[in-house]
Amino acid sequence: MTAATAELIRKDYRLTPAQVPPTVVEDLDAAEKAALVAHIKRLLVEQDATLVAHYYTAAELQELAEATGGYVSDSLDMARFGTECTSSTLVVAGVRFMGETAKILNPEKRVLMPDLQADCSLDLGCPVDEFTAFCDQHPERSVVVYANTSAAVKARADWVATSGIALELVRHLAAQGEKLIWAPDRHLGAYVQRETGADMLLWNGACVVHEAFKADGLEKLRAAHPEAMVLVHPESPLDVIAQADLVGSTTALVKAVRELPATTFIVATDNGLFHKMQQLAPDKILLEAPIAGKGATCVSCAHCPWMAMNGLRNLAQVLESGANEIMIDEAVRERAVRPIRRLLDFARQRQQVVLGNNDA
Ligand code: SF4
């Protein structure tokens, strides 16, 4: 078999450090926190609202979601939960594309977000006009976009993928002889191409958090902790991925910490995930994989600046005021829902196969 190649487009769509906001974590004393939590619990009931939070958001938000019948997970699972939830309002604590995905799948629901400025470097690095023009130059290729994109970019795609299902999906498409455009994450795209051998043209964007993990620092940390297992999210550079004992989505990394026999893990992903890992496996030791620079010199310091924009204060404010509602043009929504539904159907079918095998 001839190995196909991944070709990275020349123009660089990664953000410069100056384009990345500082990571500012909400600072509340215990009394203020308790008062806000009680207030938000009342508002969620009054507003018939359910809180859905991403693993990278603050521990208080995750705990509040779980205590009030909401949900904490990765982006694919958040989208799935949103379609099954019966509340008339979804409050999405995460980044903007997650709120948009919830609205695309649930147009009849009101979708609110604590902060509409909570974006993502991958989404920001994939402007729809340039992306559309690029796709139009390659009509022979199917367009696969990562979930971390705007509704308008999804509307131009044939498929949406998440890190949890990217390998399976691309393998499936490659087996049918399809050539692909992959956007926007160059690192995840390079990893998927290496694993599947698919013919892929890669958009040149990156996640500011995962791109900052450094292979040389990781080598030193591994040498100091030879007993540790290394867990890496595939948005990280290939030389970091090369040192991993396990490469996987946020959900896969959480599962690994809980289920693998090792007691120490070096983890290369947003450190917001450590809350869920520690909650499920309190006896395990978690070490942060090294990043470029420390303190004032790191860009994101291993915590997404946009995820950190979600807090208890702005969550209470949007529930009180109804502000920050996600609105999507209906024509865009109708086009964007197709590749997302294809993803959810694909995920469901694969899950059925897995369950079928287990049952047999
Ligand atoms: S962690 Fe990276 S991929 Fe996730 S929202 Fe932040 S910038 Fe985007």
Residues whose N, C-alpha, C, O or C-beta is under 5 A from the ligand:
A	BS01	SF4	V95 D119 C120 S121 L122 C207 V208 V209 C304
